[in-house]
Amino acid sequence: MKQPVVSCNPEIMGGTPVFASTRVPIQTLLDYLEAGDSIDEFLEGFPSVTREQVIGFLEEAKDRLVDSVS
């Protein structure tokens, strides 16, 4: 079974969506990308998040967007 990329738990960051097994909010990645920073720059700042998690999140987001448009 595929490991979840995102976790929402009221005990962790008040239920804010975070990368699984971390306390790094998904919104932080989005803020970095919106500011023009690269995935590598994000990963440097948040070493508890893996490249696989970031790519997995972006792929899931893309799939949901494509499905909602279809």
C-alpha positions in Angstrom: 0.0 0.0 0.0 1.2 3.5 -0.9 2.3 5.7 2.0 0.3 8.9 2.5 2.1 12.0 1.6 -0.1 14.4 3.6 -1.2 14.0 7.2 -3.9 15.9 9.1 -4.0 15.3 12.8 -5.5 17.6 15.4 -2.5 16.7 17.7 0.0 17.9 15.1 0.0 21.6 14.2 -3.6 21.9 15.2 -4.7 19.7 12.2 -2.9 21.8 9.6 -2.1 19.5 6.6 1.6 18.6 6.9 4.0 16.3 5.1 3.5 12.8 6.7 5.8 12.1 9.6 6.9 15.8 9.8 5.6 19.0 11.2 6.2 20.9 7.9 2.9 22.4 6.6 2.1 21.8 2.9 1.3 25.5 2.7 5.0 26.2 3.3 5.9 24.3 0.1 3.3 26.3 -1.8 4.6 29.5 -0.4 8.1 28.7 -1.5 7.0 27.8 -5.0 4.8 30.9 -5.3 7.7 33.0 -4.3 9.8 31.5 -7.2 11.9 29.3 -5.0 12.9 25.9 -6.3 12.1 22.5 -4.7 15.8 22.2 -3.9 15.6 25.4 -1.9 12.6 24.2 0.0 14.3 20.9 0.8 17.4 22.7 2.0 15.2 24.6 4.5 13.2 21.5 5.6 15.4 18.4 5.6 12.8 16.3 7.3 10.8 16.4 4.0 11.9 14.1 1.2 12.0 14.9 -2.5 9.7 11.9 -3.0 7.1 13.5 -0.6 7.2 16.8 -2.5 6.9 15.1 -5.9 4.1 12.8 -4.6 2.2 15.8 -3.3 2.5 17.7 -6.6 1.4 14.6 -8.5 -1.6 14.1 -6.3 -2.5 17.8 -6.6 -2.2 17.6 -10.4 -4.3 14.4 -10.6 -7.1 16.0 -8.5 -7.0 19.1 -10.7 -7.2 17.1 -13.9 -10.0 14.9 -12.5 -12.0 18.0 -11.4 -11.8 19.5 -14.9 -12.8 16.3 -16.7 
